[in-house]
Amino acid sequence: MTATRYDRRMYAVMNDRRAAAVYATAGRRRLLVGTHFALTAVGVGAWIGTVFGPGLGPAAAIAVVMLPWTLLTGMLNGSTRGLLELRGRMLDERQLVERDRVRALAHRITLWLLVAGAFGAGTYSVLTDAPLQAAVTPLLVGVLAAHWMMPLWVAGLRVQDDPGDLGDPGEDFGDGS
């Protein structure tokens, strides 16, 4: 099967190295993933606050978070060279195996988040005598967001440094090795 114009364009975008310095090392990618995680948590929390709470203050937080979150999402996708965004026919065998590993690990992490969430919602309901519904809906929204983003976070943390992109040798290890 041949690549379409869309496939070639997406491949070019995902392999554009102009911003590679931002995510060239494991330490920088960890910072990107952590920041993206924090922005996702703020955005999801603000959305839950907008839907289930009074006032429009949380809606403003969503507006503020959206641009940096979108930029970081693009940087993380670029750091993985489109591992999760490109169609399978655009990836080589090594990338296909890595994509499967990333998805499997993300799935396991999300499973344990669901288990912890179910336990936490049940505990909340028992300890506060509140209806279970009060805890379940926001919890499900949070876990849904984690399920959606987890493969990107896992891929961002697992990607290997390119030999040509290595910066200061002691940057990530602190011992010069």
C-alpha contacts under 8 A as a table, 3 or more apart, distances in Angstrom:
res1	aa1	res2	aa2	distance
1	M	89	R	7.77
3	A	6	Y	7.90
3	A	7	D	5.63
3	A	8	R	6.46
3	A	89	R	7.57
3	A	90	M	7.35
4	T	7	D	5.04
4	T	8	R	6.33
5	R	8	R	5.17
5	R	9	R	6.11
6	Y	9	R	5.11
6	Y	10	M	6.06
7	D	10	M	5.20
7	D	11	Y	6.05
7	D	86	L	7.34
7	D	87	R	7.37
7	D	90	M	7.20
8	R	11	Y	5.05
8	R	12	A	6.17
9	R	12	A	5.06
9	R	13	V	6.21
10	M	13	V	5.02
10	M	14	M	6.01
10	M	86	L	6.90
11	Y	14	M	5.20
11	Y	15	N	6.05
11	Y	82	G	7.25
11	Y	86	L	6.85
11	Y	90	M	7.33
12	A	15	N	5.21
12	A	16	D	5.98
13	V	16	D	5.25
13	V	78	G	7.80
14	M	77	N	6.76
14	M	78	G	4.98
14	M	81	R	4.93
14	M	82	G	5.00
15	N	78	G	6.46
15	N	81	R	5.24
15	N	82	G	7.36
16	D	19	A	7.53
16	D	78	G	7.33
17	R	20	A	4.90
17	R	78	G	7.96
18	R	21	A	7.68
19	A	22	V	5.76
19	A	23	Y	7.55
19	A	75	M	7.62
20	A	23	Y	5.47
20	A	24	A	5.45
20	A	78	G	7.89
20	A	79	S	7.17
20	A	165	D	7.80
21	A	24	A	4.97
21	A	165	D	7.59
22	V	28	R	6.69
22	V	29	R	7.95
22	V	75	M	7.92
23	Y	26	A	7.42
23	Y	28	R	5.25
23	Y	29	R	5.09
23	Y	32	L	7.59
23	Y	75	M	7.45
23	Y	76	L	7.85
23	Y	79	S	6.03
24	A	28	R	6.81
24	A	29	R	7.40
24	A	79	S	7.72
24	A	161	D	6.45
24	A	162	D	7.48
24	A	165	D	5.43
24	A	166	L	6.68
24	A	167	G	7.53
25	T	28	R	5.34
25	T	29	R	6.33
25	T	161	D	5.84
25	T	165	D	7.25
25	T	166	L	6.43
25	T	167	G	7.06
25	T	172	D	7.62
26	A	29	R	5.04
26	A	30	R	6.08
26	A	157	L	7.28
26	A	159	V	7.90
26	A	160	Q	7.40
26	A	161	D	6.73
26	A	172	D	6.85
27	G	30	R	5.09
27	G	31	L	6.30
27	G	171	E	7.52
27	G	172	D	5.63
28	R	31	L	5.03
28	R	32	L	6.23
29	R	32	L	4.92
29	R	33	V	6.08
29	R	76	L	7.65
29	R	79	S	7.75
29	R	156	G	6.25
29	R	157	L	6.54
30	R	33	V	5.09
30	R	34	G	6.01
30	R	156	G	7.42
30	R	157	L	6.11
31	L	34	G	5.07
31	L	35	T	6.02
32	L	35	T	5.17
32	L	36	H	5.96
32	L	72	L	6.82
32	L	76	L	7.21
33	V	36	H	5.02
33	V	37	F	5.95
33	V	76	L	7.44
33	V	153	W	5.76
33	V	156	G	6.53
33	V	157	L	7.22
34	G	37	F	5.01
34	G	38	A	6.18
35	T	38	A	5.05
35	T	39	L	6.13
36	H	39	L	5.11
36	H	40	T	6.00
36	H	69	W	6.20
36	H	72	L	6.19
36	H	73	T	7.21
37	F	40	T	5.07
37	F	41	A	6.16
37	F	153	W	7.80
38	A	41	A	5.07
38	A	42	V	6.18
39	L	42	V	5.06
39	L	43	G	6.00
39	L	65	V	6.30
39	L	68	P	7.99
39	L	69	W	6.10
40	T	43	G	5.06
40	T	44	V	5.98
40	T	69	W	7.13
40	T	145	A	7.88
41	A	44	V	5.23
41	A	45	G	5.86
41	A	142	G	7.93
42	V	45	G	5.10
42	V	46	A	5.94
42	V	61	A	7.73
42	V	62	I	7.79
42	V	65	V	7.54
43	G	46	A	5.06
43	G	47	W	6.09
43	G	61	A	6.97
43	G	62	I	5.22
43	G	65	V	6.29
43	G	66	M	7.53
44	V	47	W	4.98
44	V	48	I	6.14
44	V	141	V	7.64
44	V	142	G	6.58
44	V	145	A	7.30
45	G	48	I	5.09
45	G	49	G	6.09
45	G	142	G	7.78
46	A	49	G	4.87
46	A	50	T	6.04
46	A	58	P	4.55
46	A	59	A	6.47
46	A	61	A	6.24
46	A	62	I	6.07
47	W	50	T	4.99
47	W	51	V	6.19
47	W	58	P	6.63
47	W	59	A	6.76
47	W	62	I	6.83
48	I	51	V	5.22
48	I	52	F	5.83
48	I	53	G	7.55
48	I	138	P	6.28
48	I	141	V	7.69
49	G	52	F	5.34
49	G	53	G	4.86
49	G	54	P	7.60
49	G	58	P	5.88
50	T	53	G	5.57
50	T	54	P	6.99
50	T	55	G	7.09
50	T	56	L	6.27
50	T	57	G	7.58
50	T	58	P	5.37
50	T	59	A	5.86
55	G	58	P	7.56
56	L	59	A	5.25
56	L	60	A	6.86
57	G	60	A	5.37
57	G	61	A	6.76
58	P	61	A	4.98
58	P	62	I	6.44
59	A	62	I	5.09
59	A	63	A	6.47
60	A	63	A	5.06
60	A	64	V	6.28
61	A	64	V	5.08
61	A	65	V	6.10
62	I	65	V	5.20
62	I	66	M	5.98
63	A	66	M	5.43
63	A	67	L	7.65
64	V	67	L	6.86
65	V	68	P	5.91
65	V	69	W	6.00
66	M	69	W	5.14
66	M	70	T	6.05
67	L	70	T	5.18
67	L	71	L	6.28
68	P	71	L	5.07
68	P	72	L	6.08
69	W	72	L	5.17
69	W	73	T	6.09
70	T	73	T	5.04
70	T	74	G	6.37
71	L	74	G	5.17
71	L	75	M	6.30
72	L	75	M	4.90
72	L	76	L	6.08
73	T	76	L	5.17
73	T	77	N	6.18
74	G	77	N	5.05
74	G	78	G	6.06
75	M	78	G	4.95
75	M	79	S	6.07
76	L	79	S	4.97
76	L	80	T	6.47
76	L	152	L	7.10
76	L	153	W	7.93
76	L	156	G	5.95
77	N	80	T	5.32
77	N	81	R	6.16
77	N	82	G	5.24
77	N	83	L	7.31
77	N	84	L	7.48
77	N	85	E	7.34
77	N	152	L	7.32
77	N	156	G	7.84
78	G	81	R	4.75
78	G	82	G	5.99
79	S	82	G	7.71
79	S	156	G	6.74
79	S	159	V	7.47
80	T	83	L	5.43
80	T	84	L	7.90
80	T	155	A	6.59
80	T	156	G	6.33
80	T	159	V	6.15
82	G	85	E	4.90
82	G	86	L	5.35
83	L	86	L	6.13
83	L	91	L	7.57
83	L	95	Q	6.70
83	L	96	L	8.00
83	L	99	R	6.19
83	L	155	A	7.81
84	L	99	R	6.65
84	L	151	P	7.73
84	L	152	L	7.24
86	L	90	M	6.31
86	L	91	L	7.23
87	R	90	M	5.59
87	R	91	L	7.12
88	G	91	L	5.37
88	G	96	L	6.88
89	R	92	D	7.70
91	L	94	R	7.96
91	L	95	Q	5.67
91	L	96	L	6.18
92	D	95	Q	5.33
92	D	96	L	6.26
93	E	96	L	5.06
93	E	97	V	6.26
94	R	97	V	5.25
94	R	98	E	6.21
95	Q	98	E	4.97
95	Q	99	R	5.99
96	L	99	R	5.07
96	L	100	D	6.27
97	V	100	D	5.15
97	V	101	R	6.27
98	E	101	R	4.99
98	E	102	V	6.07
99	R	102	V	5.08
99	R	103	R	6.14
99	R	155	A	7.89
100	D	103	R	5.19
100	D	104	A	6.10
101	R	104	A	5.12
101	R	105	L	6.14
102	V	105	L	5.28
102	V	106	A	6.05
102	V	151	P	6.04
102	V	154	V	6.13
102	V	155	A	5.82
102	V	158	R	7.95
103	R	106	A	5.07
103	R	107	H	5.97
103	R	151	P	5.60
104	A	107	H	5.04
104	A	108	R	6.31
105	L	108	R	5.12
105	L	109	I	6.25
105	L	151	P	7.93
105	L	154	V	7.50
106	A	109	I	5.11
106	A	110	T	6.10
106	A	147	H	7.61
106	A	150	M	5.37
106	A	151	P	5.14
106	A	154	V	6.36
107	H	110	T	5.12
107	H	111	L	6.12
107	H	147	H	7.50
107	H	150	M	7.94
107	H	151	P	7.92
108	R	111	L	5.01
108	R	112	W	6.44
109	I	112	W	5.27
109	I	113	L	6.30
109	I	150	M	7.90
110	T	113	L	4.86
110	T	114	L	6.20
110	T	143	V	7.44
110	T	146	A	7.00
110	T	147	H	5.71
110	T	150	M	7.39
111	L	114	L	5.11
111	L	115	V	6.31
112	W	115	V	4.92
112	W	116	A	6.05
113	L	116	A	5.08
113	L	117	G	5.88
113	L	143	V	6.91
114	L	117	G	4.91
114	L	118	A	6.00
114	L	143	V	6.76
115	V	118	A	5.22
115	V	119	F	6.18
116	A	119	F	5.09
116	A	120	G	5.92
117	G	120	G	4.92
117	G	121	A	5.93
117	G	139	L	6.70
117	G	143	V	7.90
118	A	121	A	5.19
118	A	122	G	6.12
119	F	122	G	5.22
119	F	123	T	6.07
120	G	123	T	5.03
120	G	124	Y	5.98
121	A	124	Y	5.03
121	A	125	S	6.14
121	A	132	L	6.76
121	A	135	A	5.60
121	A	136	V	6.21
121	A	139	L	7.71
122	G	125	S	5.12
122	G	126	V	6.25
122	G	132	L	6.89
123	T	126	V	5.15
123	T	127	L	6.00
124	Y	127	L	5.29
124	Y	128	T	5.90
124	Y	129	D	7.89
124	Y	130	A	7.55
124	Y	132	L	7.81
124	Y	135	A	7.31
125	S	128	T	5.54
125	S	129	D	5.43
125	S	130	A	5.12
125	S	131	P	6.00
125	S	132	L	5.22
125	S	135	A	7.48
126	V	129	D	5.39
126	V	130	A	7.40
130	A	134	A	6.99
131	P	134	A	5.76
131	P	135	A	7.73
132	L	135	A	5.61
132	L	136	V	6.18
133	Q	136	V	5.11
133	Q	137	T	6.37
134	A	137	T	6.65
134	A	138	P	7.73
135	A	138	P	6.14
135	A	139	L	6.19
136	V	139	L	5.05
136	V	140	L	5.96
137	T	140	L	5.19
137	T	141	V	6.36
138	P	141	V	5.11
138	P	142	G	6.26
139	L	142	G	5.10
139	L	143	V	6.17
140	L	143	V	5.08
140	L	144	L	5.91
141	V	144	L	5.06
141	V	145	A	6.28
142	G	145	A	5.19
142	G	146	A	6.28
143	V	146	A	4.91
143	V	147	H	5.98
144	L	147	H	5.01
144	L	148	W	6.17
145	A	148	W	5.05
145	A	149	M	6.19
146	A	149	M	5.18
146	A	150	M	5.48
147	H	150	M	5.40
147	H	151	P	7.70
148	W	151	P	7.23
149	M	152	L	5.47
149	M	153	W	6.38
150	M	153	W	5.06
150	M	154	V	5.99
151	P	154	V	5.12
151	P	155	A	5.95
152	L	155	A	5.10
152	L	156	G	6.00
153	W	156	G	5.06
153	W	157	L	6.26
154	V	157	L	5.17
154	V	158	R	6.10
155	A	158	R	5.07
155	A	159	V	5.95
156	G	159	V	5.70
161	D	165	D	6.54
161	D	166	L	6.69
162	D	165	D	5.09
162	D	166	L	6.75
163	P	166	L	5.93
166	L	169	P	7.11
167	G	171	E	7.43
168	D	171	E	5.29
169	P	172	D	7.41
169	P	173	F	7.84
169	P	176	G	5.72
169	P	177	S	6.30
170	G	173	F	5.24
170	G	174	G	4.79
170	G	175	D	5.59
170	G	176	G	3.94
170	G	177	S	5.95
171	E	174	G	5.84
171	E	176	G	7.69
173	F	176	G	6.84
173	F	177	S	6.90
174	G	177	S	7.81
